[in-house]
Amino acid sequence: MTDDDAPEPRPCPHCGVPVTAVVQIVPTHHNAYPCGCGVREDLLE
């Protein structure tokens, strides 16, 4: 995959910032990166 093939980041459903990762802090809590908003674990799937 090249940079041209990379998918566009999805916007955070809470604040609109482009989400590049979803971080799992504990099993029941997931945060969007880089904004830190709480999101579903499957946001980027």
N, CA, C and O atoms as a CHARMM CRD file, in Angstrom:
* protein
*
  180
    1    1 MET  N      0.85100  -1.16900   0.00000 PROA 1      0.00000
    2    1 MET  CA     0.00000   0.00000   0.00000 PROA 1      0.00000
    3    1 MET  C      0.90000   1.23600   0.00000 PROA 1      0.00000
    4    1 MET  O      1.85300   1.31100   0.77600 PROA 1      0.00000
    5    2 THR  N      0.61100   2.16800  -0.83700 PROA 2      0.00000
    6    2 THR  CA     1.34400   3.42400  -0.86600 PROA 2      0.00000
    7    2 THR  C      0.53700   4.49700  -0.16400 PROA 2      0.00000
    8    2 THR  O     -0.61100   4.27000   0.21700 PROA 2      0.00000
    9    3 ASP  N      1.13700   5.67000   0.00700 PROA 3      0.00000
   10    3 ASP  CA     0.40900   6.77500   0.62900 PROA 3      0.00000
   11    3 ASP  C     -0.81200   7.14400  -0.19600 PROA 3      0.00000
   12    3 ASP  O     -1.81400   7.59700   0.35800 PROA 3      0.00000
   13    4 ASP  N     -0.74900   6.95900  -1.52200 PROA 4      0.00000
   14    4 ASP  CA    -1.88200   7.27600  -2.38300 PROA 4      0.00000
   15    4 ASP  C     -3.04700   6.31000  -2.15600 PROA 4      0.00000
   16    4 ASP  O     -4.19600   6.66300  -2.41900 PROA 4      0.00000
   17    5 ASP  N     -2.76500   5.09500  -1.67000 PROA 5      0.00000
   18    5 ASP  CA    -3.79000   4.08800  -1.43500 PROA 5      0.00000
   19    5 ASP  C     -4.39100   4.17000  -0.03600 PROA 5      0.00000
   20    5 ASP  O     -5.39200   3.50900   0.24100 PROA 5      0.00000
   21    6 ALA  N     -3.79700   4.97000   0.84900 PROA 6      0.00000
   22    6 ALA  CA    -4.26800   5.04100   2.23000 PROA 6      0.00000
   23    6 ALA  C     -5.67600   5.62900   2.27700 PROA 6      0.00000
   24    6 ALA  O     -5.96700   6.61400   1.59900 PROA 6      0.00000
   25    7 PRO  N     -6.55600   5.01400   3.08500 PROA 7      0.00000
   26    7 PRO  CA    -7.91700   5.54400   3.19800 PROA 7      0.00000
   27    7 PRO  C     -7.92000   6.90600   3.89000 PROA 7      0.00000
   28    7 PRO  O     -7.03900   7.20300   4.69700 PROA 7      0.00000
   29    8 GLU  N     -8.89700   7.71300   3.57200 PROA 8      0.00000
   30    8 GLU  CA    -9.05600   9.01100   4.23100 PROA 8      0.00000
   31    8 GLU  C     -9.45400   8.76800   5.68100 PROA 8      0.00000
   32    8 GLU  O    -10.26900   7.88800   5.95600 PROA 8      0.00000
   33    9 PRO  N     -8.89000   9.53700   6.61400 PROA 9      0.00000
   34    9 PRO  CA    -9.30500   9.37300   8.01500 PROA 9      0.00000
   35    9 PRO  C    -10.78400   9.70400   8.17600 PROA 9      0.00000
   36    9 PRO  O    -11.29400  10.62800   7.54200 PROA 9      0.00000
   37   10 ARG  N    -11.46400   8.95200   9.02000 PROA 10     0.00000
   38   10 ARG  CA   -12.87700   9.22400   9.30700 PROA 10     0.00000
   39   10 ARG  C    -12.94900  10.35600  10.32000 PROA 10     0.00000
   40   10 ARG  O    -12.08700  10.45600  11.19300 PROA 10     0.00000
   41   11 PRO  N    -13.95400  11.20300  10.22000 PROA 11     0.00000
   42   11 PRO  CA   -14.09900  12.25100  11.22200 PROA 11     0.00000
   43   11 PRO  C    -14.65100  11.68300  12.52900 PROA 11     0.00000
   44   11 PRO  O    -15.44400  10.74200  12.52400 PROA 11     0.00000
   45   12 CYS  N    -14.22900  12.25900  13.62800 PROA 12     0.00000
   46   12 CYS  CA   -14.76100  11.87900  14.93400 PROA 12     0.00000
   47   12 CYS  C    -16.24100  12.21600  14.95600 PROA 12     0.00000
   48   12 CYS  O    -16.61900  13.32100  14.56600 PROA 12     0.00000
   49   13 PRO  N    -17.09700  11.28700  15.40500 PROA 13     0.00000
   50   13 PRO  CA   -18.53600  11.56000  15.44100 PROA 13     0.00000
   51   13 PRO  C    -18.92400  12.63600  16.46400 PROA 13     0.00000
   52   13 PRO  O    -20.05000  13.13300  16.43600 PROA 13     0.00000
   53   14 HSD  N    -18.01400  12.99400  17.35400 PROA 14     0.00000
   54   14 HSD  CA   -18.31100  13.98600  18.38500 PROA 14     0.00000
   55   14 HSD  C    -17.79100  15.37500  18.04600 PROA 14     0.00000
   56   14 HSD  O    -18.49400  16.36400  18.24800 PROA 14     0.00000
   57   15 CYS  N    -16.55000  15.46200  17.52700 PROA 15     0.00000
   58   15 CYS  CA   -15.94800  16.78000  17.31600 PROA 15     0.00000
   59   15 CYS  C    -15.53300  17.05200  15.87800 PROA 15     0.00000
   60   15 CYS  O    -15.22000  18.19200  15.53400 PROA 15     0.00000
   61   16 GLY  N    -15.52300  16.01200  15.02000 PROA 16     0.00000
   62   16 GLY  CA   -15.20100  16.20900  13.61300 PROA 16     0.00000
   63   16 GLY  C    -13.72600  16.13900  13.25200 PROA 16     0.00000
   64   16 GLY  O    -13.39200  16.21000  12.07000 PROA 16     0.00000
   65   17 VAL  N    -12.83300  16.00300  14.22300 PROA 17     0.00000
   66   17 VAL  CA   -11.40100  15.89400  13.95000 PROA 17     0.00000
   67   17 VAL  C    -11.14100  14.56200  13.23600 PROA 17     0.00000
   68   17 VAL  O    -11.72600  13.54900  13.61700 PROA 17     0.00000
   69   18 PRO  N    -10.27300  14.53700  12.20200 PROA 18     0.00000
   70   18 PRO  CA    -9.95100  13.26800  11.53300 PROA 18     0.00000
   71   18 PRO  C     -9.31800  12.27100  12.51300 PROA 18     0.00000
   72   18 PRO  O     -8.34400  12.59400  13.19300 PROA 18     0.00000
   73   19 VAL  N     -9.87600  11.06900  12.57600 PROA 19     0.00000
   74   19 VAL  CA    -9.40300  10.02900  13.49700 PROA 19     0.00000
   75   19 VAL  C     -8.42200   9.12700  12.76900 PROA 19     0.00000
   76   19 VAL  O     -8.74400   8.57200  11.71800 PROA 19     0.00000
   77   20 THR  N     -7.21600   8.97700  13.32700 PROA 20     0.00000
   78   20 THR  CA    -6.21500   8.10900  12.72100 PROA 20     0.00000
   79   20 THR  C     -6.07400   6.77200  13.43600 PROA 20     0.00000
   80   20 THR  O     -5.49000   5.83500  12.89300 PROA 20     0.00000
   81   21 ALA  N     -6.61900   6.67800  14.67700 PROA 21     0.00000
   82   21 ALA  CA    -6.54400   5.42800  15.43700 PROA 21     0.00000
   83   21 ALA  C     -7.61500   5.44100  16.52400 PROA 21     0.00000
   84   21 ALA  O     -8.11500   6.49800  16.91000 PROA 21     0.00000
   85   22 VAL  N     -7.95500   4.26000  17.00600 PROA 22     0.00000
   86   22 VAL  CA    -8.83800   4.11700  18.16500 PROA 22     0.00000
   87   22 VAL  C     -8.01600   3.39900  19.22900 PROA 22     0.00000
   88   22 VAL  O     -7.50400   2.30300  18.99900 PROA 22     0.00000
   89   23 VAL  N     -7.89600   4.02700  20.39200 PROA 23     0.00000
   90   23 VAL  CA    -7.07400   3.51400  21.47900 PROA 23     0.00000
   91   23 VAL  C     -7.98400   2.90900  22.54500 PROA 23     0.00000
   92   23 VAL  O     -8.96800   3.52000  22.96100 PROA 23     0.00000
   93   24 GLN  N     -7.63600   1.69000  22.98000 PROA 24     0.00000
   94   24 GLN  CA    -8.39500   1.02000  24.03900 PROA 24     0.00000
   95   24 GLN  C     -7.66000   1.22800  25.35100 PROA 24     0.00000
   96   24 GLN  O     -6.55000   0.72600  25.53400 PROA 24     0.00000
   97   25 ILE  N     -8.27500   1.96600  26.26000 PROA 25     0.00000
   98   25 ILE  CA    -7.67200   2.21800  27.56300 PROA 25     0.00000
   99   25 ILE  C     -7.95300   1.05600  28.51600 PROA 25     0.00000
  100   25 ILE  O     -7.03800   0.52800  29.14800 PROA 25     0.00000
  101   26 VAL  N     -9.20600   0.66900  28.61500 PROA 26     0.00000
  102   26 VAL  CA    -9.64200  -0.51000  29.36200 PROA 26     0.00000
  103   26 VAL  C    -10.62800  -1.23300  28.44800 PROA 26     0.00000
  104   26 VAL  O    -11.08800  -0.64300  27.47000 PROA 26     0.00000
  105   27 PRO  N    -10.96200  -2.46700  28.72800 PROA 27     0.00000
  106   27 PRO  CA   -11.80300  -3.23100  27.79600 PROA 27     0.00000
  107   27 PRO  C    -13.11000  -2.55700  27.36600 PROA 27     0.00000
  108   27 PRO  O    -13.60500  -2.83100  26.27300 PROA 27     0.00000
  109   28 THR  N    -13.66600  -1.70100  28.18600 PROA 28     0.00000
  110   28 THR  CA   -14.95700  -1.12000  27.83900 PROA 28     0.00000
  111   28 THR  C    -14.88900   0.32600  27.35600 PROA 28     0.00000
  112   28 THR  O    -15.92800   0.91700  27.06200 PROA 28     0.00000
  113   29 HSD  N    -13.70000   0.90900  27.26700 PROA 29     0.00000
  114   29 HSD  CA   -13.56400   2.30600  26.86000 PROA 29     0.00000
  115   29 HSD  C    -12.58300   2.44900  25.69900 PROA 29     0.00000
  116   29 HSD  O    -11.47600   1.91400  25.74200 PROA 29     0.00000
  117   30 HSD  N    -12.99700   3.16900  24.67200 PROA 30     0.00000
  118   30 HSD  CA   -12.17900   3.39500  23.48100 PROA 30     0.00000
  119   30 HSD  C    -12.17200   4.88500  23.19000 PROA 30     0.00000
  120   30 HSD  O    -13.20100   5.55300  23.29300 PROA 30     0.00000
  121   31 ASN  N    -10.99400   5.40500  22.82200 PROA 31     0.00000
  122   31 ASN  CA   -10.86500   6.82000  22.54300 PROA 31     0.00000
  123   31 ASN  C    -10.29200   7.02800  21.15300 PROA 31     0.00000
  124   31 ASN  O     -9.40500   6.30000  20.70800 PROA 31     0.00000
  125   32 ALA  N    -10.82400   8.04600  20.47600 PROA 32     0.00000
  126   32 ALA  CA   -10.30500   8.41700  19.16400 PROA 32     0.00000
  127   32 ALA  C     -8.97100   9.13700  19.33900 PROA 32     0.00000
  128   32 ALA  O     -8.77600   9.87200  20.30700 PROA 32     0.00000
  129   33 TYR  N     -8.06400   8.92400  18.40700 PROA 33     0.00000
  130   33 TYR  CA    -6.78400   9.62400  18.41300 PROA 33     0.00000
  131   33 TYR  C     -6.72600  10.48600  17.17000 PROA 33     0.00000
  132   33 TYR  O     -6.97200   9.96600  16.08100 PROA 33     0.00000
  133   34 PRO  N     -6.42600  11.73200  17.25600 PROA 34     0.00000
  134   34 PRO  CA    -5.77400  12.42500  18.34800 PROA 34     0.00000
  135   34 PRO  C     -6.69400  13.22200  19.26400 PROA 34     0.00000
  136   34 PRO  O     -6.19800  13.80900  20.22500 PROA 34     0.00000
  137   35 CYS  N     -7.98400  13.28100  19.03100 PROA 35     0.00000
  138   35 CYS  CA    -8.86500  14.17800  19.80000 PROA 35     0.00000
  139   35 CYS  C     -9.17500  13.68500  21.20100 PROA 35     0.00000
  140   35 CYS  O     -9.38500  14.49900  22.10000 PROA 35     0.00000
  141   36 GLY  N     -9.21100  12.35300  21.41900 PROA 36     0.00000
  142   36 GLY  CA    -9.46400  11.81500  22.75000 PROA 36     0.00000
  143   36 GLY  C    -10.93400  11.56600  23.07800 PROA 36     0.00000
  144   36 GLY  O    -11.24700  11.12000  24.18200 PROA 36     0.00000
  145   37 CYS  N    -11.84100  11.84600  22.14300 PROA 37     0.00000
  146   37 CYS  CA   -13.26200  11.61500  22.39200 PROA 37     0.00000
  147   37 CYS  C    -13.54900  10.13100  22.54100 PROA 37     0.00000
  148   37 CYS  O    -12.88700   9.31100  21.90400 PROA 37     0.00000
  149   38 GLY  N    -14.51700   9.77000  23.36400 PROA 38     0.00000
  150   38 GLY  CA   -14.94700   8.39100  23.51000 PROA 38     0.00000
  151   38 GLY  C    -15.70600   7.94800  22.26400 PROA 38     0.00000
  152   38 GLY  O    -16.61100   8.64800  21.81100 PROA 38     0.00000
  153   39 VAL  N    -15.34600   6.79100  21.70700 PROA 39     0.00000
  154   39 VAL  CA   -15.95600   6.27800  20.47500 PROA 39     0.00000
  155   39 VAL  C    -16.17400   4.77800  20.58100 PROA 39     0.00000
  156   39 VAL  O    -15.67900   4.12600  21.50000 PROA 39     0.00000
  157   40 ARG  N    -16.93500   4.23300  19.61200 PROA 40     0.00000
  158   40 ARG  CA   -17.09900   2.77500  19.51100 PROA 40     0.00000
  159   40 ARG  C    -15.78400   2.16800  19.03500 PROA 40     0.00000
  160   40 ARG  O    -15.03800   2.80600  18.29300 PROA 40     0.00000
  161   41 GLU  N    -15.50000   0.94800  19.45500 PROA 41     0.00000
  162   41 GLU  CA   -14.24400   0.30900  19.06700 PROA 41     0.00000
  163   41 GLU  C    -14.16100   0.03800  17.56800 PROA 41     0.00000
  164   41 GLU  O    -13.05800  -0.05900  17.02900 PROA 41     0.00000
  165   42 ASP  N    -15.30000  -0.08600  16.87700 PROA 42     0.00000
  166   42 ASP  CA   -15.28000  -0.41400  15.44200 PROA 42     0.00000
  167   42 ASP  C    -15.38100   0.82800  14.54500 PROA 42     0.00000
  168   42 ASP  O    -15.73700   0.70900  13.37300 PROA 42     0.00000
  169   43 LEU  N    -15.07700   2.00400  15.07600 PROA 43     0.00000
  170   43 LEU  CA   -15.20900   3.25200  14.31400 PROA 43     0.00000
  171   43 LEU  C    -14.45500   3.21000  12.99200 PROA 43     0.00000
  172   43 LEU  O    -14.96200   3.70400  11.98400 PROA 43     0.00000
  173   44 LEU  N    -13.25600   2.63300  12.97100 PROA 44     0.00000
  174   44 LEU  CA   -12.43300   2.66500  11.76500 PROA 44     0.00000
  175   44 LEU  C    -12.58000   1.43200  10.88100 PROA 44     0.00000
  176   44 LEU  O    -11.91500   1.33700   9.85000 PROA 44     0.00000
  177   45 GLU  N    -13.43000   0.49300  11.25800 PROA 45     0.00000
  178   45 GLU  CA   -13.59800  -0.73100  10.44900 PROA 45     0.00000
  179   45 GLU  C    -14.48100  -0.47900   9.25100 PROA 45     0.00000
  180   45 GLU  O    -14.73000  -1.39300   8.46400 PROA 45     0.00000
